[in-house]
Amino acid sequence: MIIVGPAHRVTYMASSYPRDLAIRLLRHLHQVGRRPPPLLSLTRLFEVAYFASMRRDESRPCTCTLVFMDPKHPDPDPPLVRPQRGSLFPFENRVALTAASLAKLAQAAPRYSAALAVFADAAHRPFAWGMFDQELHFESNIHFEGEVSFGRPGVFQLQITGQGALTVYDEKYLIATLRQDSIAPGQIDVFSHGPVNRCFRPFVRHHMRSVRNILRREAVRPGPFDLKTAAETWTDGLRRLLLAIRRQGHGGALLLLPRLNWAGLRPKYVLQYRKLATVLALRSASRLIAYRTGQDIIEDYLDPGLDTVPADLYLKESIAKTDESDAISAEAGCATFVAGLSRIDGLVLATGNLAIQAFGVEITTREEPPRVHLATTATAQPASLRSFAIDSLGTRHRSMMRYCWAYPGSVGFVVSQDGDVRAVLRDGRRLLVWDNVRIQRLEPSPPSWKARRAMFASWRQKHHA
């Protein structure tokens, strides 16, 4: 946890408890216009989950997803049934939730496999009453490993992600995270806008050159919107790489340079690994080729009512879709490979289009930045900045700050062992640090009740006309 204060003074923040996380959830439910459960019910459920996270069942940790849902009104607005959507399977008998029973039951419901349906009785005692399958698709989607995702069931979703670590979601909107004794609010999306996004432009240009070369060979001319979509693929690839590093549980650091420059760096292992860059370009180009070819088929043949479609166009679209699917699978392997490099002491160095140059890299720059600012928003407006002492963080963070201060244009990411991801860069005369960076594919704002009702009304009109 970063402890901030004015003029480098350290301010010790009060400890937080599961009840504080429950209060955060209540505020969110009020804001989106939904009737919240009683605070006592939420507090007891969160306390059970918190203490269960400290337990191990036959040396296995307790990590799982809890879906808060009334068994009397399960899934009141089901969408059109598709086989890969989660289905509810109730228990014959309810299971009273204690730290011990949840730690045991969680072994049957790992986060990538299932979710437990939970509720509280009139005496505010939590219990489990069923399970949802197909949780794999939500987890794969937010980790950029799959495109299929459905609305999540329940009033809210509570995840146990580690010892003393609870995260509360409203579908794909992250409400807050309790880690040990501190609460972190919603994560900061530095990838979409602000100084970090601006520093990405040289890297994205490298990516776009590779994409254009592929499109030129296939005689496809992209539009402005297509190019924007291709640029987002590079950003998603970087998020996926950071997620892979975090999944190692070891911590690590990634330094991005627009072009290779060994000044201030001492590499231990020089390894040029360009496959991730190649795969990202192939994924972007294949998606655009499939989309453009599909549009040509619709506009030139299907809309005019023609009976036949040229085989070469159909084949071109099919090959592009297969290439995109292959690139997505290869990207997972590349990200896992690079994440393994981060386990060596030192950072992983990448240039241009995420081309890896070395790992186990030591930073030799010793000049301390005169002041470090913690940015609480992606745009880093002056009112959102807080000064803090550089020695309040560990060696890995301090060395990254020294390098980014000495070499403007570089962007550093540090993944802590507890899972926090921080971004570091120099913006003019300011050295900026973002804590709790969002790297998952999550919603930037909570889903409103009006939007939900409109979605359900549209579905009923379409399928019950």
Buried (B, 14 or more C-beta within 10 A) or exposed (E): BBBBBEEBEEEEBEEBBBBBBBBBBBEBBEEBEBEBBEBBBBBBBBBBBBBBBEBEBEEEBBBBBBBBBBBEEBBEEEEEEEEEBBBBEEBEEBBEBBBEBBBBBBBEBBBBBBBBBBBBEEEBBBBBBBBBBBBBBBBBBBBBBBEEBBBBBBBBBBBBBBBBBBBBBBBBBBBBBBBEEBBBEBBBBBBEEBBBBEBBEBBBBBBBEBBBEBBEEBEBEBEEEBBEBBBBBBBBBBBBBBBBBBBBEBBBBBBBBBEBEBEBBEBEEEEEBBBBBBBBBBBBBBBBBBBBBBEBBEEEBEEEEEEEBEEEBBEBBEBBBEBBEBBBEBBBEBBBBBBBBBBBEBBBBBBBBBBBBBBBBEBEBEEBBEBBBBBBBBEBEEEBBBBBBBEBBEEBBBBBBBBBBBBEBBBBBBBBEBBBBBBBBBBEEBBBBBBBBBBBBBBEEBBEEEEBEEBBEEBEEEEEE
